[in-house]
Amino acid sequence: LEIRNIVGAIANETGLASRFIGQIRIHADYATVELPDGMPPHIMKHLQRTFVAGKAMRISRSNGPS
């Protein structure tokens, strides 16, 4: 999985310009992506059904750094 795959999937599926996609960190079992505040619920729901490099995004909101 590469950052460009994640950016491409989010930009293509949401129409969000890549410049609005913040920092992306790829970990062994998951990745974190900073998205603009106030993303509409229907966009988040759509991203939950999106695949990146053959894997489901399984996207969820985070409460910030832990």
mmCIF file of the N, C-alpha and C atoms, coordinates in Angstrom:
data_MODEL
# 
_entry.id   MODEL 
# 
loop_
_atom_site.group_PDB 
_atom_site.id 
_atom_site.type_symbol 
_atom_site.label_atom_id 
_atom_site.label_alt_id 
_atom_site.label_comp_id 
_atom_site.label_asym_id 
_atom_site.label_entity_id 
_atom_site.label_seq_id 
_atom_site.pdbx_PDB_ins_code 
_atom_site.Cartn_x 
_atom_site.Cartn_y 
_atom_site.Cartn_z 
_atom_site.occupancy 
_atom_site.B_iso_or_equiv 
_atom_site.pdbx_formal_charge 
_atom_site.auth_seq_id 
_atom_site.auth_comp_id 
_atom_site.auth_asym_id 
_atom_site.auth_atom_id 
_atom_site.pdbx_PDB_model_num 
ATOM 1   N N  . LEU A 1 1  ? 0.848   -1.178 0.000  1.00 0.00 ? 1  LEU A N  1 
ATOM 2   C CA . LEU A 1 1  ? 0.000   0.000  0.000  1.00 0.00 ? 1  LEU A CA 1 
ATOM 3   C C  . LEU A 1 1  ? 0.889   1.236  0.000  1.00 0.00 ? 1  LEU A C  1 
ATOM 4   N N  . GLU A 1 2  ? 0.580   2.159  -0.855 1.00 0.00 ? 2  GLU A N  1 
ATOM 5   C CA . GLU A 1 2  ? 1.365   3.381  -0.952 1.00 0.00 ? 2  GLU A CA 1 
ATOM 6   C C  . GLU A 1 2  ? 0.469   4.599  -0.734 1.00 0.00 ? 2  GLU A C  1 
ATOM 7   N N  . ILE A 1 3  ? 1.068   5.673  -0.282 1.00 0.00 ? 3  ILE A N  1 
ATOM 8   C CA . ILE A 1 3  ? 0.332   6.906  -0.034 1.00 0.00 ? 3  ILE A CA 1 
ATOM 9   C C  . ILE A 1 3  ? -0.427  7.341  -1.275 1.00 0.00 ? 3  ILE A C  1 
ATOM 10  N N  . ARG A 1 4  ? 0.196   7.247  -2.424 1.00 0.00 ? 4  ARG A N  1 
ATOM 11  C CA . ARG A 1 4  ? -0.474  7.695  -3.654 1.00 0.00 ? 4  ARG A CA 1 
ATOM 12  C C  . ARG A 1 4  ? -1.743  6.897  -3.938 1.00 0.00 ? 4  ARG A C  1 
ATOM 13  N N  . ASN A 1 5  ? -1.778  5.612  -3.532 1.00 0.00 ? 5  ASN A N  1 
ATOM 14  C CA . ASN A 1 5  ? -2.988  4.797  -3.699 1.00 0.00 ? 5  ASN A CA 1 
ATOM 15  C C  . ASN A 1 5  ? -4.125  5.340  -2.847 1.00 0.00 ? 5  ASN A C  1 
ATOM 16  N N  . ILE A 1 6  ? -3.801  5.711  -1.616 1.00 0.00 ? 6  ILE A N  1 
ATOM 17  C CA . ILE A 1 6  ? -4.809  6.236  -0.699 1.00 0.00 ? 6  ILE A CA 1 
ATOM 18  C C  . ILE A 1 6  ? -5.321  7.584  -1.190 1.00 0.00 ? 6  ILE A C  1 
ATOM 19  N N  . VAL A 1 7  ? -4.405  8.472  -1.546 1.00 0.00 ? 7  VAL A N  1 
ATOM 20  C CA . VAL A 1 7  ? -4.795  9.795  -2.049 1.00 0.00 ? 7  VAL A CA 1 
ATOM 21  C C  . VAL A 1 7  ? -5.654  9.653  -3.300 1.00 0.00 ? 7  VAL A C  1 
ATOM 22  N N  . GLY A 1 8  ? -5.235  8.812  -4.217 1.00 0.00 ? 8  GLY A N  1 
ATOM 23  C CA . GLY A 1 8  ? -5.980  8.611  -5.457 1.00 0.00 ? 8  GLY A CA 1 
ATOM 24  C C  . GLY A 1 8  ? -7.383  8.093  -5.211 1.00 0.00 ? 8  GLY A C  1 
ATOM 25  N N  . ALA A 1 9  ? -7.514  7.123  -4.317 1.00 0.00 ? 9  ALA A N  1 
ATOM 26  C CA . ALA A 1 9  ? -8.829  6.559  -4.029 1.00 0.00 ? 9  ALA A CA 1 
ATOM 27  C C  . ALA A 1 9  ? -9.741  7.605  -3.403 1.00 0.00 ? 9  ALA A C  1 
ATOM 28  N N  . ILE A 1 10 ? -9.235  8.341  -2.423 1.00 0.00 ? 10 ILE A N  1 
ATOM 29  C CA . ILE A 1 10 ? -10.065 9.350  -1.759 1.00 0.00 ? 10 ILE A CA 1 
ATOM 30  C C  . ILE A 1 10 ? -10.438 10.460 -2.734 1.00 0.00 ? 10 ILE A C  1 
ATOM 31  N N  . ALA A 1 11 ? -9.481  10.941 -3.494 1.00 0.00 ? 11 ALA A N  1 
ATOM 32  C CA . ALA A 1 11 ? -9.753  12.025 -4.454 1.00 0.00 ? 11 ALA A CA 1 
ATOM 33  C C  . ALA A 1 11 ? -10.743 11.565 -5.526 1.00 0.00 ? 11 ALA A C  1 
ATOM 34  N N  . ASN A 1 12 ? -10.549 10.374 -6.057 1.00 0.00 ? 12 ASN A N  1 
ATOM 35  C CA . ASN A 1 12 ? -11.436 9.871  -7.112 1.00 0.00 ? 12 ASN A CA 1 
ATOM 36  C C  . ASN A 1 12 ? -12.848 9.600  -6.612 1.00 0.00 ? 12 ASN A C  1 
ATOM 37  N N  . GLU A 1 13 ? -12.959 9.045  -5.420 1.00 0.00 ? 13 GLU A N  1 
ATOM 38  C CA . GLU A 1 13 ? -14.268 8.657  -4.900 1.00 0.00 ? 13 GLU A CA 1 
ATOM 39  C C  . GLU A 1 13 ? -15.070 9.827  -4.340 1.00 0.00 ? 13 GLU A C  1 
ATOM 40  N N  . THR A 1 14 ? -14.385 10.866 -3.847 1.00 0.00 ? 14 THR A N  1 
ATOM 41  C CA . THR A 1 14 ? -15.093 11.973 -3.206 1.00 0.00 ? 14 THR A CA 1 
ATOM 42  C C  . THR A 1 14 ? -15.108 13.246 -4.036 1.00 0.00 ? 14 THR A C  1 
ATOM 43  N N  . GLY A 1 15 ? -14.195 13.358 -4.997 1.00 0.00 ? 15 GLY A N  1 
ATOM 44  C CA . GLY A 1 15 ? -14.057 14.601 -5.741 1.00 0.00 ? 15 GLY A CA 1 
ATOM 45  C C  . GLY A 1 15 ? -13.257 15.633 -4.972 1.00 0.00 ? 15 GLY A C  1 
ATOM 46  N N  . LEU A 1 16 ? -12.720 15.257 -3.829 1.00 0.00 ? 16 LEU A N  1 
ATOM 47  C CA . LEU A 1 16 ? -11.918 16.145 -2.997 1.00 0.00 ? 16 LEU A CA 1 
ATOM 48  C C  . LEU A 1 16 ? -10.549 16.329 -3.640 1.00 0.00 ? 16 LEU A C  1 
ATOM 49  N N  . ALA A 1 17 ? -10.144 17.576 -3.810 1.00 0.00 ? 17 ALA A N  1 
ATOM 50  C CA . ALA A 1 17 ? -8.820  17.847 -4.382 1.00 0.00 ? 17 ALA A CA 1 
ATOM 51  C C  . ALA A 1 17 ? -7.746  17.306 -3.441 1.00 0.00 ? 17 ALA A C  1 
ATOM 52  N N  . SER A 1 18 ? -6.710  16.729 -4.001 1.00 0.00 ? 18 SER A N  1 
ATOM 53  C CA . SER A 1 18 ? -5.669  16.101 -3.191 1.00 0.00 ? 18 SER A CA 1 
ATOM 54  C C  . SER A 1 18 ? -5.006  17.084 -2.228 1.00 0.00 ? 18 SER A C  1 
ATOM 55  N N  . ARG A 1 19 ? -5.034  18.364 -2.539 1.00 0.00 ? 19 ARG A N  1 
ATOM 56  C CA . ARG A 1 19 ? -4.403  19.342 -1.642 1.00 0.00 ? 19 ARG A CA 1 
ATOM 57  C C  . ARG A 1 19 ? -5.143  19.457 -0.308 1.00 0.00 ? 19 ARG A C  1 
ATOM 58  N N  . PHE A 1 20 ? -6.394  18.967 -0.245 1.00 0.00 ? 20 PHE A N  1 
ATOM 59  C CA . PHE A 1 20 ? -7.164  19.008 0.990  1.00 0.00 ? 20 PHE A CA 1 
ATOM 60  C C  . PHE A 1 20 ? -6.998  17.743 1.823  1.00 0.00 ? 20 PHE A C  1 
ATOM 61  N N  . ILE A 1 21 ? -6.262  16.786 1.311  1.00 0.00 ? 21 ILE A N  1 
ATOM 62  C CA . ILE A 1 21 ? -5.986  15.561 2.051  1.00 0.00 ? 21 ILE A CA 1 
ATOM 63  C C  . ILE A 1 21 ? -4.691  15.790 2.804  1.00 0.00 ? 21 ILE A C  1 
ATOM 64  N N  . GLY A 1 22 ? -4.777  15.690 4.128  1.00 0.00 ? 22 GLY A N  1 
ATOM 65  C CA . GLY A 1 22 ? -3.636  15.992 4.983  1.00 0.00 ? 22 GLY A CA 1 
ATOM 66  C C  . GLY A 1 22 ? -2.657  14.840 5.086  1.00 0.00 ? 22 GLY A C  1 
ATOM 67  N N  . GLN A 1 23 ? -1.973  14.828 6.196  1.00 0.00 ? 23 GLN A N  1 
ATOM 68  C CA . GLN A 1 23 ? -0.919  13.854 6.435  1.00 0.00 ? 23 GLN A CA 1 
ATOM 69  C C  . GLN A 1 23 ? -1.465  12.431 6.433  1.00 0.00 ? 23 GLN A C  1 
ATOM 70  N N  . ILE A 1 24 ? -0.709  11.539 5.821  1.00 0.00 ? 24 ILE A N  1 
ATOM 71  C CA . ILE A 1 24 ? -1.051  10.121 5.767  1.00 0.00 ? 24 ILE A CA 1 
ATOM 72  C C  . ILE A 1 24 ? 0.099   9.352  6.404  1.00 0.00 ? 24 ILE A C  1 
ATOM 73  N N  . ARG A 1 25 ? -0.256  8.471  7.328  1.00 0.00 ? 25 ARG A N  1 
ATOM 74  C CA . ARG A 1 25 ? 0.749   7.618  7.964  1.00 0.00 ? 25 ARG A CA 1 
ATOM 75  C C  . ARG A 1 25 ? 0.345   6.173  7.740  1.00 0.00 ? 25 ARG A C  1 
ATOM 76  N N  . ILE A 1 26 ? 1.264   5.401  7.229  1.00 0.00 ? 26 ILE A N  1 
ATOM 77  C CA . ILE A 1 26 ? 0.992   3.979  6.975  1.00 0.00 ? 26 ILE A CA 1 
ATOM 78  C C  . ILE A 1 26 ? 1.678   3.159  8.067  1.00 0.00 ? 26 ILE A C  1 
ATOM 79  N N  . HIS A 1 27 ? 0.887   2.338  8.749  1.00 0.00 ? 27 HIS A N  1 
ATOM 80  C CA . HIS A 1 27 ? 1.371   1.460  9.812  1.00 0.00 ? 27 HIS A CA 1 
ATOM 81  C C  . HIS A 1 27 ? 1.253   0.019  9.324  1.00 0.00 ? 27 HIS A C  1 
ATOM 82  N N  . ALA A 1 28 ? 1.688   -0.908 10.122 1.00 0.00 ? 28 ALA A N  1 
ATOM 83  C CA . ALA A 1 28 ? 1.663   -2.320 9.716  1.00 0.00 ? 28 ALA A CA 1 
ATOM 84  C C  . ALA A 1 28 ? 0.253   -2.813 9.423  1.00 0.00 ? 28 ALA A C  1 
ATOM 85  N N  . ASP A 1 29 ? -0.711  -2.445 10.264 1.00 0.00 ? 29 ASP A N  1 
ATOM 86  C CA . ASP A 1 29 ? -2.074  -2.983 10.137 1.00 0.00 ? 29 ASP A CA 1 
ATOM 87  C C  . ASP A 1 29 ? -3.108  -1.966 9.690  1.00 0.00 ? 29 ASP A C  1 
ATOM 88  N N  . TYR A 1 30 ? -2.751  -0.701 9.603  1.00 0.00 ? 30 TYR A N  1 
ATOM 89  C CA . TYR A 1 30 ? -3.707  0.340  9.246  1.00 0.00 ? 30 TYR A CA 1 
ATOM 90  C C  . TYR A 1 30 ? -2.968  1.594  8.784  1.00 0.00 ? 30 TYR A C  1 
ATOM 91  N N  . ALA A 1 31 ? -3.721  2.533  8.279  1.00 0.00 ? 31 ALA A N  1 
ATOM 92  C CA . ALA A 1 31 ? -3.173  3.835  7.888  1.00 0.00 ? 31 ALA A CA 1 
ATOM 93  C C  . ALA A 1 31 ? -4.070  4.914  8.469  1.00 0.00 ? 31 ALA A C  1 
ATOM 94  N N  . THR A 1 32 ? -3.500  6.068  8.754  1.00 0.00 ? 32 THR A N  1 
ATOM 95  C CA . THR A 1 32 ? -4.292  7.209  9.197  1.00 0.00 ? 32 THR A CA 1 
ATOM 96  C C  . THR A 1 32 ? -4.206  8.289  8.131  1.00 0.00 ? 32 THR A C  1 
ATOM 97  N N  . VAL A 1 33 ? -5.326  8.973  7.943  1.00 0.00 ? 33 VAL A N  1 
ATOM 98  C CA . VAL A 1 33 ? -5.412  10.022 6.922  1.00 0.00 ? 33 VAL A CA 1 
ATOM 99  C C  . VAL A 1 33 ? -6.111  11.224 7.540  1.00 0.00 ? 33 VAL A C  1 
ATOM 100 N N  . GLU A 1 34 ? -5.505  12.388 7.393  1.00 0.00 ? 34 GLU A N  1 
ATOM 101 C CA . GLU A 1 34 ? -6.148  13.611 7.867  1.00 0.00 ? 34 GLU A CA 1 
ATOM 102 C C  . GLU A 1 34 ? -7.030  14.154 6.750  1.00 0.00 ? 34 GLU A C  1 
ATOM 103 N N  . LEU A 1 35 ? -8.326  14.257 7.058  1.00 0.00 ? 35 LEU A N  1 
ATOM 104 C CA . LEU A 1 35 ? -9.304  14.794 6.109  1.00 0.00 ? 35 LEU A CA 1 
ATOM 105 C C  . LEU A 1 35 ? -9.877  16.073 6.700  1.00 0.00 ? 35 LEU A C  1 
ATOM 106 N N  . PRO A 1 36 ? -10.434 16.935 5.856  1.00 0.00 ? 36 PRO A N  1 
ATOM 107 C CA . PRO A 1 36 ? -10.996 18.189 6.369  1.00 0.00 ? 36 PRO A CA 1 
ATOM 108 C C  . PRO A 1 36 ? -12.096 17.953 7.399  1.00 0.00 ? 36 PRO A C  1 
ATOM 109 N N  . ASP A 1 37 ? -12.167 18.850 8.384  1.00 0.00 ? 37 ASP A N  1 
ATOM 110 C CA . ASP A 1 37 ? -13.269 18.802 9.349  1.00 0.00 ? 37 ASP A CA 1 
ATOM 111 C C  . ASP A 1 37 ? -14.584 18.965 8.605  1.00 0.00 ? 37 ASP A C  1 
ATOM 112 N N  . GLY A 1 38 ? -15.607 18.345 9.123  1.00 0.00 ? 38 GLY A N  1 
ATOM 113 C CA . GLY A 1 38 ? -16.929 18.522 8.544  1.00 0.00 ? 38 GLY A CA 1 
ATOM 114 C C  . GLY A 1 38 ? -17.199 17.720 7.288  1.00 0.00 ? 38 GLY A C  1 
ATOM 115 N N  . MET A 1 39 ? -16.450 16.640 7.091  1.00 0.00 ? 39 MET A N  1 
ATOM 116 C CA . MET A 1 39 ? -16.743 15.790 5.931  1.00 0.00 ? 39 MET A CA 1 
ATOM 117 C C  . MET A 1 39 ? -18.173 15.285 6.084  1.00 0.00 ? 39 MET A C  1 
ATOM 118 N N  . PRO A 1 40 ? -18.997 15.448 5.049  1.00 0.00 ? 40 PRO A N  1 
ATOM 119 C CA . PRO A 1 40 ? -20.397 15.021 5.145  1.00 0.00 ? 40 PRO A CA 1 
ATOM 120 C C  . PRO A 1 40 ? -20.510 13.518 5.416  1.00 0.00 ? 40 PRO A C  1 
ATOM 121 N N  . PRO A 1 41 ? -21.481 13.130 6.224  1.00 0.00 ? 41 PRO A N  1 
ATOM 122 C CA . PRO A 1 41 ? -21.663 11.709 6.553  1.00 0.00 ? 41 PRO A CA 1 
ATOM 123 C C  . PRO A 1 41 ? -21.809 10.817 5.325  1.00 0.00 ? 41 PRO A C  1 
ATOM 124 N N  . HIS A 1 42 ? -22.469 11.308 4.273  1.00 0.00 ? 42 HIS A N  1 
ATOM 125 C CA . HIS A 1 42 ? -22.644 10.453 3.091  1.00 0.00 ? 42 HIS A CA 1 
ATOM 126 C C  . HIS A 1 42 ? -21.313 10.194 2.390  1.00 0.00 ? 42 HIS A C  1 
ATOM 127 N N  . ILE A 1 43 ? -20.379 11.127 2.482  1.00 0.00 ? 43 ILE A N  1 
ATOM 128 C CA . ILE A 1 43 ? -19.037 10.916 1.894  1.00 0.00 ? 43 ILE A CA 1 
ATOM 129 C C  . ILE A 1 43 ? -18.293 9.862  2.718  1.00 0.00 ? 43 ILE A C  1 
ATOM 130 N N  . MET A 1 44 ? -18.358 9.976  4.033  1.00 0.00 ? 44 MET A N  1 
ATOM 131 C CA . MET A 1 44 ? -17.691 8.993  4.892  1.00 0.00 ? 44 MET A CA 1 
ATOM 132 C C  . MET A 1 44 ? -18.275 7.604  4.648  1.00 0.00 ? 44 MET A C  1 
ATOM 133 N N  . LYS A 1 45 ? -19.584 7.516  4.502  1.00 0.00 ? 45 LYS A N  1 
ATOM 134 C CA . LYS A 1 45 ? -20.257 6.228  4.250  1.00 0.00 ? 45 LYS A CA 1 
ATOM 135 C C  . LYS A 1 45 ? -19.787 5.656  2.900  1.00 0.00 ? 45 LYS A C  1 
ATOM 136 N N  . HIS A 1 46 ? -19.656 6.514  1.908  1.00 0.00 ? 46 HIS A N  1 
ATOM 137 C CA . HIS A 1 46 ? -19.186 6.070  0.600  1.00 0.00 ? 46 HIS A CA 1 
ATOM 138 C C  . HIS A 1 46 ? -17.748 5.543  0.698  1.00 0.00 ? 46 HIS A C  1 
ATOM 139 N N  . LEU A 1 47 ? -16.906 6.232  1.443  1.00 0.00 ? 47 LEU A N  1 
ATOM 140 C CA . LEU A 1 47 ? -15.519 5.794  1.590  1.00 0.00 ? 47 LEU A CA 1 
ATOM 141 C C  . LEU A 1 47 ? -15.427 4.448  2.306  1.00 0.00 ? 47 LEU A C  1 
ATOM 142 N N  . GLN A 1 48 ? -16.394 4.131  3.148  1.00 0.00 ? 48 GLN A N  1 
ATOM 143 C CA . GLN A 1 48 ? -16.402 2.841  3.836  1.00 0.00 ? 48 GLN A CA 1 
ATOM 144 C C  . GLN A 1 48 ? -16.590 1.686  2.858  1.00 0.00 ? 48 GLN A C  1 
ATOM 145 N N  . ARG A 1 49 ? -17.109 1.984  1.678  1.00 0.00 ? 49 ARG A N  1 
ATOM 146 C CA . ARG A 1 49 ? -17.313 0.946  0.653  1.00 0.00 ? 49 ARG A CA 1 
ATOM 147 C C  . ARG A 1 49 ? -16.238 1.012  -0.441 1.00 0.00 ? 49 ARG A C  1 
ATOM 148 N N  . THR A 1 50 ? -15.209 1.810  -0.203 1.00 0.00 ? 50 THR A N  1 
ATOM 149 C CA . THR A 1 50 ? -14.159 2.014  -1.199 1.00 0.00 ? 50 THR A CA 1 
ATOM 150 C C  . THR A 1 50 ? -12.985 1.073  -0.939 1.00 0.00 ? 50 THR A C  1 
ATOM 151 N N  . PHE A 1 51 ? -12.377 0.613  -2.029 1.00 0.00 ? 51 PHE A N  1 
ATOM 152 C CA . PHE A 1 51 ? -11.207 -0.263 -1.934 1.00 0.00 ? 51 PHE A CA 1 
ATOM 153 C C  . PHE A 1 51 ? -9.961  0.480  -2.384 1.00 0.00 ? 51 PHE A C  1 
ATOM 154 N N  . VAL A 1 52 ? -8.847  0.191  -1.713 1.00 0.00 ? 52 VAL A N  1 
ATOM 155 C CA . VAL A 1 52 ? -7.545  0.754  -2.071 1.00 0.00 ? 52 VAL A CA 1 
ATOM 156 C C  . VAL A 1 52 ? -6.596  -0.420 -2.257 1.00 0.00 ? 52 VAL A C  1 
ATOM 157 N N  . ALA A 1 53 ? -6.038  -0.524 -3.434 1.00 0.00 ? 53 ALA A N  1 
ATOM 158 C CA . ALA A 1 53 ? -5.118  -1.619 -3.748 1.00 0.00 ? 53 ALA A CA 1 
ATOM 159 C C  . ALA A 1 53 ? -5.733  -2.980 -3.378 1.00 0.00 ? 53 ALA A C  1 
ATOM 160 N N  . GLY A 1 54 ? -7.027  -3.131 -3.667 1.00 0.00 ? 54 GLY A N  1 
ATOM 161 C CA . GLY A 1 54 ? -7.702  -4.398 -3.435 1.00 0.00 ? 54 GLY A CA 1 
ATOM 162 C C  . GLY A 1 54 ? -8.161  -4.642 -2.005 1.00 0.00 ? 54 GLY A C  1 
ATOM 163 N N  . LYS A 1 55 ? -7.984  -3.674 -1.112 1.00 0.00 ? 55 LYS A N  1 
ATOM 164 C CA . LYS A 1 55 ? -8.392  -3.840 0.282  1.00 0.00 ? 55 LYS A CA 1 
ATOM 165 C C  . LYS A 1 55 ? -9.438  -2.796 0.645  1.00 0.00 ? 55 LYS A C  1 
ATOM 166 N N  . ALA A 1 56 ? -10.454 -3.216 1.408  1.00 0.00 ? 56 ALA A N  1 
ATOM 167 C CA . ALA A 1 56 ? -11.485 -2.288 1.854  1.00 0.00 ? 56 ALA A CA 1 
ATOM 168 C C  . ALA A 1 56 ? -10.878 -1.239 2.770  1.00 0.00 ? 56 ALA A C  1 
ATOM 169 N N  . MET A 1 57 ? -11.316 0.017  2.618  1.00 0.00 ? 57 MET A N  1 
ATOM 170 C CA . MET A 1 57 ? -10.774 1.089  3.443  1.00 0.00 ? 57 MET A CA 1 
ATOM 171 C C  . MET A 1 57 ? -11.156 0.951  4.909  1.00 0.00 ? 57 MET A C  1 
ATOM 172 N N  . ARG A 1 58 ? -12.386 0.479  5.199  1.00 0.00 ? 58 ARG A N  1 
ATOM 173 C CA . ARG A 1 58 ? -12.857 0.374  6.587  1.00 0.00 ? 58 ARG A CA 1 
ATOM 174 C C  . ARG A 1 58 ? -12.555 1.662  7.351  1.00 0.00 ? 58 ARG A C  1 
ATOM 175 N N  . ILE A 1 59 ? -12.922 2.768  6.781  1.00 0.00 ? 59 ILE A N  1 
ATOM 176 C CA . ILE A 1 59 ? -12.622 4.073  7.334  1.00 0.00 ? 59 ILE A CA 1 
ATOM 177 C C  . ILE A 1 59 ? -13.493 4.389  8.549  1.00 0.00 ? 59 ILE A C  1 
ATOM 178 N N  . SER A 1 60 ? -12.909 5.074  9.508  1.00 0.00 ? 60 SER A N  1 
ATOM 179 C CA . SER A 1 60 ? -13.651 5.536  10.678 1.00 0.00 ? 60 SER A CA 1 
ATOM 180 C C  . SER A 1 60 ? -13.023 6.822  11.171 1.00 0.00 ? 60 SER A C  1 
ATOM 181 N N  . ARG A 1 61 ? -13.789 7.565  11.946 1.00 0.00 ? 61 ARG A N  1 
ATOM 182 C CA . ARG A 1 61 ? -13.284 8.823  12.513 1.00 0.00 ? 61 ARG A CA 1 
ATOM 183 C C  . ARG A 1 61 ? -12.442 8.512  13.743 1.00 0.00 ? 61 ARG A C  1 
ATOM 184 N N  . SER A 1 62 ? -11.422 9.326  13.928 1.00 0.00 ? 62 SER A N  1 
ATOM 185 C CA . SER A 1 62 ? -10.564 9.212  15.100 1.00 0.00 ? 62 SER A CA 1 
ATOM 186 C C  . SER A 1 62 ? -10.778 10.451 15.966 1.00 0.00 ? 62 SER A C  1 
ATOM 187 N N  . ASN A 1 63 ? -10.546 10.308 17.221 1.00 0.00 ? 63 ASN A N  1 
ATOM 188 C CA . ASN A 1 63 ? -10.661 11.449 18.118 1.00 0.00 ? 63 ASN A CA 1 
ATOM 189 C C  . ASN A 1 63 ? -9.343  12.229 18.211 1.00 0.00 ? 63 ASN A C  1 
ATOM 190 N N  . GLY A 1 64 ? -8.433  11.955 17.311 1.00 0.00 ? 64 GLY A N  1 
ATOM 191 C CA . GLY A 1 64 ? -7.148  12.655 17.314 1.00 0.00 ? 64 GLY A CA 1 
ATOM 192 C C  . GLY A 1 64 ? -6.044  11.775 17.852 1.00 0.00 ? 64 GLY A C  1 
ATOM 193 N N  . PRO A 1 65 ? -4.889  12.365 18.061 1.00 0.00 ? 65 PRO A N  1 
ATOM 194 C CA . PRO A 1 65 ? -3.728  11.579 18.530 1.00 0.00 ? 65 PRO A CA 1 
ATOM 195 C C  . PRO A 1 65 ? -3.995  10.915 19.863 1.00 0.00 ? 65 PRO A C  1 
ATOM 196 N N  . SER A 1 66 ? -3.478  9.708  20.004 1.00 0.00 ? 66 SER A N  1 
ATOM 197 C CA . SER A 1 66 ? -3.659  9.007  21.282 1.00 0.00 ? 66 SER A CA 1 
ATOM 198 C C  . SER A 1 66 ? -2.332  8.815  21.974 1.00 0.00 ? 66 SER A C  1 
# 
